[in-house]
């Protein structure tokens, strides 16, 4: 039973986009690894940009600096 955890920053990912991710990742596991789609689990977690760090600083700070 494959378990896939997708983490994205919380910035307006729509329900339609999430549905496409779930379907696409499931199909990829079917196509590449021959996995059963009925037992494939896909979880999407949305993380606040304050809680996502790159290079020693949060995404929020990095994006504010680039403006």
N, C-alpha and C positions, 0 to 999 in steps of 0.2 A: 504494500500500500504506500505509494509515494505521498510525501507531504512537502509542499512547496510554500515557503513564506516569503512574500513580496513586501518589502518595506519602501514606502515612498514618503516624501515630505507632504504634510497636510496643506495642500494648496489647491483645493478645488477639483480634485479628481472626481469626475462624474460617475454616477451609477452605471451608465452605459460603457464608459471606459473600463471600469472595474469588471463588468461582465465580459468584455472583450479579452481582458487579461486572463480571467479565469478560464474562458473557453480556449484561448490560444495556448496557454501553458499546458492545459490538459491535453489538447490535441498534439502538442509537441512531444509530450511523454508517450502518447500512444504511437506516434510516428517513429520516434527515435528508439525508444526502449521497449515498445510493444506492451505498455502498461494498460491495465483495464481502466477506462475512464470512470467507471462506477465506483472504483475504490481509490481514486486520485483526489487528494485534498489540497486545495489552494486557499491560502489565507492572505489577505491584504491588510497590512497594518499602516496606518497613517500616523506619522511622527511630526510633532511640532518642530518647526525649524530651530527653535531655541534648544531642542533636545537632540539635535543632529550636528555633530561636530566634524570638521575637516581641517586638518593642518593646525590644530590647537585652538580653533575658534568655532563658534556656532555658525550655522548656515545663515541665520538672521543677521549676524554681524558682518559676515562676508558680503552678503547682498546689499546691506546698507552702505558699506564702504564703496561698492561699485557704482552707486547711483550718483 
